[in-house]
Structures are given as C-alpha cells and as structure tokens.
Amino acid sequence: MSGGRRLLSTTEADYLRALGIAVRKAPNGEERNRVVEQVVLATRLRRLDGVSWLALAQAVGCTVATLRKWRRIAADPKPPAAGLLGRLDRTALDPSRLWAVTSHPGATALIAIVTGHDDGAGHRLHQEARDVMDLLEPLGVHVRLEPAASLAAVVRCLERHRPRVVHVAGRHAHGGVLLAAGMSPSPTLWDDVADAFRRSGAPPQLAVLNVCDSINGAIASLAAGVRLIVGCRATITDDIALTFSGTFYAALRGRSVRAAFEDAVAALAPQDRHRYELRGSERAMTSVIVR
C-alpha cells in the first residue's frame, strides 16, 4: 500500500484488516465502541509514522471519512464515571503549564506507552493508554503509543524515539508479559524486554511495568541500565491498574519519582497498597524526571 512516507507491513495490514472485520461484525453499543477504539489506537501510531490516511482506511476496509469520524468519536470526553480523568483533580491539569523536559539526545517522545496483546478482555489496556495520553498531551507532553506491540515494535520505538519513560500495560505471561505477534499472543520474558532496553543504546530512566507479578522484570531491567522500575509484586485488577497509573502520572511533574509513587499507592484501597514496588537507587528515587 502506498501514499505515505512508509508502507504498512503485511502483519500490520492483516491486523488492521482483522480489526475492521471485527467492527463490522460487532453489534452497536459498548462492544462496538471498544473495537472502534482499538482501531483508533492502532491507526494513530501508524499515521504518526507517516502511513497515509488512504492506506490505513484501505487496510481497515472503510473510507477515509469513516476513519476520521471514528477518531473524532474516540476523542470525545467521557462521562466522569467512565474514565480515569473523572476520578482525578482537574485543577491540577492546567494546559497552560506545559511540562519542561530534557530528554535523551535525539529524543522525540518523553513517554512511550506499550500495550500488549488484546486477549478479548484487553479493553483495560487501551483504556489505560488513552487515560494517560488524555492526561499528559494537553500539558504539552509528547506521548508515543505502541498498541498491541510486538517485541520488535518495542525495540524500534526505543531506538527511534528514545523515551525517558516507558509504560507497559499488558497481561501477565509466565516470567513476563503477553505482547503481540500480529493478531496472536506472544509471551515475552522480562529478560527479553530488558534486552530491548539494553540494545536501544539509551535505556529509559524509568520503566513502569503495570502488569501482574512484574517485579521480577525489575531485576533484569535495572541490570540493563534502567535507573528506576515500578513493578507489581502481586496480581492487580483493571481498576487498580487504572487508578495507579493515572495518579502516578498526574503527580510526576516537578516532583520526585518516589513522591509520585507514594501518591499513586495512597490512592489505592488500603488492602491493595502492597501490590506495587519502586526499585532503584536512593538518588534516582529522589530525582525529578519531569520538570
């Protein structure tokens, strides 16, 4: 497919085609909205990479006008109870106060969000990505999204965009996280994710592994040069994951990582506060990543 600065790979085209079929088969209502949101998230990244609207629409099996309409619908504000922003203090989100950042040399994104394979119950992964983006982008933060990512896509993202923060939202796989290989799940060891950090040449300063039982990934990631890791030492529900991630990023500007972490933990129910752990050096924990 042509018409943009880069072409869709066969795997990407097959993935978008499958999403388009899912949209057409889904009944109207919440289920269809979830699939449309997946299409929007999947096409957004590729559009930023230079794939044309026409190529994306052809892959999904719709018109360009329809694809743009879906993007507008997905961008509409949600009712307060439906999304994380409704649970946060909006007075802290002043769009006129842009985040002043100093990134790796050559960096084109401050934060990269990686979502894993959508196993049919993966709406939380897309909601988590959207919540964080809705929270940060109005403040001038460049967020890079890698939806339904393969390990190769993670490596490309790290090499091209050199983010200071990598946020992984995914499902647990034995010893790792469930990433994607096209439309199929791809269980990926945390050691392999850490190797991707190492191979990038500029490991992120902070990695947030918002995945059940991900704390073992902290050991390998710290060894790969990541300064700070937030991981889970137990299972987490979707509500826990959404509450933690949103509160954490809302609190991160101008404050130490430890302070933001403590705020995010405090936002959880008392019986859930043990589920997250921050690892790294004392000096790194008290540093301010985003000013």
TORGU-224869 format. One record per residue (C-alpha): residue number from 0; x, y, z. Coordinates in steps of 0.2 Angstrom, whole numbers. Example, Ala and Ser with C-alpha at 12.3 -4.5 7.8 and 13.67 -1.06 7.14 Angstrom:
REM TORGU-224869
<atom 0,<62,-22,39>>
<atom 1,<68,-5,36>>
This chain:
REM TORGU-224869
<atom 0,<0,0,0>>
<atom 1,<7,17,-4>>
<atom 2,<3,35,-2>>
<atom 3,<13,39,14>>
<atom 4,<31,40,19>>
<atom 5,<31,22,24>>
<atom 6,<21,7,19>>
<atom 7,<11,-5,31>>
<atom 8,<20,-21,34>>
<atom 9,<10,-37,30>>
<atom 10,<7,-40,48>>
<atom 11,<1,-23,51>>
<atom 12,<-11,-24,37>>
<atom 13,<-18,-41,42>>
<atom 14,<-20,-34,60>>
<atom 15,<-30,-18,54>>
<atom 16,<-40,-29,42>>
<atom 17,<-45,-40,56>>
<atom 18,<-50,-25,67>>
<atom 19,<-60,-18,53>>
<atom 20,<-70,-35,51>>
<atom 21,<-72,-35,70>>
<atom 22,<-80,-18,69>>
<atom 23,<-92,-23,55>>
<atom 24,<-97,-39,65>>
<atom 25,<-99,-30,82>>
<atom 26,<-117,-25,87>>
<atom 27,<-120,-7,91>>
<atom 28,<-116,-1,108>>
<atom 29,<-102,-3,120>>
<atom 30,<-94,-18,112>>
<atom 31,<-93,-9,95>>
<atom 32,<-86,6,104>>
<atom 33,<-72,-4,111>>
<atom 34,<-67,-11,94>>
<atom 35,<-68,6,86>>
<atom 36,<-56,12,100>>
<atom 37,<-44,-2,96>>
<atom 38,<-44,4,78>>
<atom 39,<-41,22,83>>
<atom 40,<-27,17,94>>
<atom 41,<-19,5,81>>
<atom 42,<-20,18,67>>
<atom 43,<-14,33,77>>
<atom 44,<3,27,79>>
<atom 45,<5,22,61>>
<atom 46,<-2,39,55>>
<atom 47,<12,47,65>>
<atom 48,<24,36,57>>
<atom 49,<19,43,40>>
<atom 50,<7,30,34>>
<atom 51,<-7,39,23>>
<atom 52,<-25,40,28>>
<atom 53,<-29,31,12>>
<atom 54,<-18,16,16>>
<atom 55,<-25,15,34>>
<atom 56,<-43,16,28>>
<atom 57,<-39,3,14>>
<atom 58,<-32,-9,27>>
<atom 59,<-47,-7,39>>
<atom 60,<-59,-8,25>>
<atom 61,<-68,8,27>>
<atom 62,<-67,26,19>>
<atom 63,<-55,39,25>>
<atom 64,<-70,49,31>>
<atom 65,<-76,35,42>>
<atom 66,<-59,33,49>>
<atom 67,<-58,51,54>>
<atom 68,<-75,51,61>>
<atom 69,<-70,36,72>>
<atom 70,<-55,46,78>>
<atom 71,<-67,61,82>>
<atom 72,<-79,50,92>>
<atom 73,<-65,42,102>>
<atom 74,<-58,59,106>>
<atom 75,<-75,65,114>>
<atom 76,<-74,67,133>>
<atom 77,<-81,53,143>>
<atom 78,<-93,54,157>>
<atom 79,<-84,56,174>>
<atom 80,<-88,39,180>>
<atom 81,<-82,31,164>>
<atom 82,<-63,36,164>>
<atom 83,<-49,40,175>>
<atom 84,<-49,59,172>>
<atom 85,<-66,59,181>>
<atom 86,<-58,52,196>>
<atom 87,<-43,65,196>>
<atom 88,<-42,83,202>>
<atom 89,<-44,93,186>>
<atom 90,<-37,108,195>>
<atom 91,<-20,101,194>>
<atom 92,<-21,99,175>>
<atom 93,<-19,117,168>>
<atom 94,<-15,116,150>>
<atom 95,<-6,132,150>>
<atom 96,<8,125,161>>
<atom 97,<17,114,149>>
<atom 98,<30,101,155>>
<atom 99,<48,107,153>>
<atom 100,<58,92,148>>
<atom 101,<76,87,145>>
<atom 102,<76,71,136>>
<atom 103,<90,59,129>>
<atom 104,<99,67,114>>
<atom 105,<88,64,99>>
<atom 106,<73,60,109>>
<atom 107,<56,63,100>>
<atom 108,<45,57,114>>
<atom 109,<45,59,133>>
<atom 110,<34,44,137>>
<atom 111,<31,29,127>>
<atom 112,<16,18,131>>
<atom 113,<17,0,126>>
<atom 114,<1,-11,126>>
<atom 115,<1,-29,125>>
<atom 116,<-9,-42,116>>
<atom 117,<-28,-39,117>>
<atom 118,<-34,-56,123>>
<atom 119,<-53,-52,121>>
<atom 120,<-53,-44,139>>
<atom 121,<-40,-31,135>>
<atom 122,<-51,-16,135>>
<atom 123,<-42,-10,150>>
<atom 124,<-25,-9,141>>
<atom 125,<-32,3,128>>
<atom 126,<-42,12,142>>
<atom 127,<-25,14,152>>
<atom 128,<-16,20,137>>
<atom 129,<-30,33,132>>
<atom 130,<-31,39,150>>
<atom 131,<-13,43,152>>
<atom 132,<-12,51,135>>
<atom 133,<-28,61,139>>
<atom 134,<-19,67,155>>
<atom 135,<-2,71,148>>
<atom 136,<-5,78,130>>
<atom 137,<-15,93,135>>
<atom 138,<0,98,145>>
<atom 139,<12,98,130>>
<atom 140,<19,80,134>>
<atom 141,<24,71,118>>
<atom 142,<17,53,121>>
<atom 143,<22,39,109>>
<atom 144,<9,25,108>>
<atom 145,<14,7,103>>
<atom 146,<-3,-3,103>>
<atom 147,<-4,-22,103>>
<atom 148,<15,-21,101>>
<atom 149,<27,-35,97>>
<atom 150,<45,-35,105>>
<atom 151,<52,-29,88>>
<atom 152,<40,-14,89>>
<atom 153,<46,-10,106>>
<atom 154,<64,-11,100>>
<atom 155,<60,1,86>>
<atom 156,<51,13,97>>
<atom 157,<66,14,109>>
<atom 158,<78,16,95>>
<atom 159,<68,29,86>>
<atom 160,<61,39,100>>
<atom 161,<72,37,115>>
<atom 162,<59,40,128>>
<atom 163,<64,44,146>>
<atom 164,<49,34,152>>
<atom 165,<42,18,146>>
<atom 166,<25,12,152>>
<atom 167,<20,-6,149>>
<atom 168,<2,-11,150>>
<atom 169,<-1,-29,147>>
<atom 170,<-7,-46,153>>
<atom 171,<4,-57,163>>
<atom 172,<13,-72,155>>
<atom 173,<24,-84,164>>
<atom 174,<40,-75,168>>
<atom 175,<35,-60,158>>
<atom 176,<21,-51,148>>
<atom 177,<9,-55,134>>
<atom 178,<15,-45,119>>
<atom 179,<8,-47,102>>
<atom 180,<13,-55,85>>
<atom 181,<1,-49,73>>
<atom 182,<-16,-55,79>>
<atom 183,<-8,-68,90>>
<atom 184,<-2,-68,108>>
<atom 185,<17,-68,110>>
<atom 186,<23,-72,128>>
<atom 187,<38,-62,131>>
<atom 188,<51,-64,145>>
<atom 189,<55,-49,155>>
<atom 190,<73,-54,151>>
<atom 191,<69,-51,133>>
<atom 192,<61,-34,137>>
<atom 193,<76,-29,147>>
<atom 194,<87,-34,132>>
<atom 195,<77,-22,121>>
<atom 196,<81,-8,134>>
<atom 197,<99,-13,133>>
<atom 198,<100,-14,114>>
<atom 199,<92,3,112>>
<atom 200,<108,12,117>>
<atom 201,<98,24,128>>
<atom 202,<88,14,141>>
<atom 203,<73,24,149>>
<atom 204,<76,32,165>>
<atom 205,<60,25,172>>
<atom 206,<50,9,167>>
<atom 207,<33,7,174>>
<atom 208,<28,-12,172>>
<atom 209,<9,-11,175>>
<atom 210,<7,-30,174>>
<atom 211,<3,-43,186>>
<atom 212,<18,-50,195>>
<atom 213,<30,-40,185>>
<atom 214,<43,-36,199>>
<atom 215,<55,-49,193>>
<atom 216,<56,-39,177>>
<atom 217,<64,-25,188>>
<atom 218,<79,-35,192>>
<atom 219,<83,-38,173>>
<atom 220,<79,-20,168>>
<atom 221,<89,-12,181>>
<atom 222,<104,-23,175>>
<atom 223,<100,-16,158>>
<atom 224,<103,2,163>>
<atom 225,<86,7,168>>
<atom 226,<88,18,183>>
<atom 227,<70,16,191>>
<atom 228,<57,2,190>>
<atom 229,<39,2,196>>
<atom 230,<33,-16,196>>
<atom 231,<19,-26,204>>
<atom 232,<23,-40,216>>
<atom 233,<5,-47,216>>
<atom 234,<-10,-48,204>>
<atom 235,<-19,-32,200>>
<atom 236,<-36,-29,194>>
<atom 237,<-41,-17,180>>
<atom 238,<-47,-4,192>>
<atom 239,<-31,-5,202>>
<atom 240,<-20,-3,187>>
<atom 241,<-30,12,180>>
<atom 242,<-30,21,197>>
<atom 243,<-12,19,200>>
<atom 244,<-6,24,183>>
<atom 245,<-17,39,182>>
<atom 246,<-12,46,199>>
<atom 247,<6,42,196>>
<atom 248,<7,52,180>>
<atom 249,<-3,66,187>>
<atom 250,<9,68,202>>
<atom 251,<25,66,192>>
<atom 252,<28,84,186>>
<atom 253,<40,93,196>>
<atom 254,<41,80,210>>
<atom 255,<52,66,213>>
<atom 256,<48,49,207>>
<atom 257,<46,42,225>>
<atom 258,<34,56,229>>
<atom 259,<23,52,214>>
<atom 260,<24,34,218>>
<atom 261,<18,37,236>>
<atom 262,<4,47,230>>
<atom 263,<-1,33,217>>
<atom 264,<0,20,231>>
<atom 265,<-10,31,243>>
<atom 266,<-24,32,230>>
<atom 267,<-27,13,231>>
<atom 268,<-38,4,244>>
<atom 269,<-28,0,260>>
<atom 270,<-28,-18,256>>
<atom 271,<-20,-15,239>>
<atom 272,<-6,-4,243>>
<atom 273,<6,-18,245>>
<atom 274,<4,-23,227>>
<atom 275,<17,-10,219>>
<atom 276,<35,-8,222>>
<atom 277,<48,5,217>>
<atom 278,<66,-1,214>>
<atom 279,<82,8,210>>
<atom 280,<95,19,219>>
<atom 281,<90,31,233>>
<atom 282,<97,45,222>>
<atom 283,<87,40,207>>
<atom 284,<71,39,218>>
<atom 285,<73,57,224>>
<atom 286,<77,64,206>>
<atom 287,<64,74,196>>
<atom 288,<62,67,179>>
<atom 289,<49,79,173>>
<atom 290,<50,97,177>>
